[in-house]
Amino acid sequence: MRSYELMVIHRPDMAEPDVRSAVEEVEKAITDRDGNVKETDFWGKRRFAYEINHMNEGYYSVITFDGDPDLENMLDRSLLLLDSVVRHKIFRKTA
């Protein structure tokens, strides 16, 4: 298994409890696919450095997990289709 770090930015018009439950759904998707969630860091609402899709802020969260490359691909496709996600990025940790 490989180590990954996933950063997700959710829409600012969502309520914070809804965002936290959306992050929990991502964690559940990881564990359902035999991944292992190491740590979840919820940063809260932050201002963007530049405007994205006419938005100036969003809810940031970072999930550190272990999983297979198939899990990474599944997460990437799933998060791309969600309307509640403004942006996401999956990093493969090397060390």
N, C-alpha and C positions, 0 to 999 in steps of 0.2 A: 504494500500500500504506500501511497505517496502522501505527503503533507501539503495542504492547500490553505490559502487564506482567501476568504470571500468577503468583498465589501459590497454592500447593497445600500442604495439611496432610495427611500420611499417618498411618495408625494407629500408635500407639506400640508395639504388640506385634509389629510387623514388625522384621526384622533390618536394620541399616543398609545392608548391601550390596543387599538386596532393594529398599529404598527408592530407592537410587541408580540401580538398573536400571529402576525404574518411572519415575523422572524422565527417564532416557535414552529410554524408550519415548515419553514425551510429546514430547521434543525431536524424535524420529524422525517422529512423527505431524505435527509442524509442518513439518518439511522435506519430507515426502512430499506435502504439500498446497501446495507452492511458497512456503512461508513461510521466513523467515530468522531463525535463533536468534542473537541478539546476545550474550547473556550469561546464564549460569546461576549462581545463588548458592545453595548448599546451607547452610542455617543449622543443621541438626542437630536434636536433640530439645530442645524448649522446653516450658515449662509454660504452660498456658492461663490467661487472666485469669479465666475462669469455666468450669464444667464443660460439656462438649459430649458428648451421648450417653453419659453415665456415664464419660467419659474426662477426665483432668486434664492430659495432655500429648500431643504429637505431633511428627512430623518436618516441619519447615518447609523449603520451597524456593521460590525466586523465579526465574522465567524471563522474560527480556526478549526480545521478538521482533517482527518485522514480518510482516504478513499481511493478507489480505482479510477483510471482515466475515463471509464464509461460513466461513472458518477459525475465527474466534472462536466462531461458533454451533456448529460441529462439536465443538470442544474443550469447550465448556460442556456439551453433551449427553453427550459421552463421559465426562467426569470426574464428572458427576452420577450415572452408572450404576455407577461403580467402587466396590466395597466397601472397597477399601484406602484410599480418599480420604475423610477426615473432612469437610473443607471446601475450597472453592476459590473464587477471586475473580479475575476478569479486569478489569483497568483499561485504559482507552484513554488513552495518553499524548498530551497536547495540544501540548506544546512541544518 
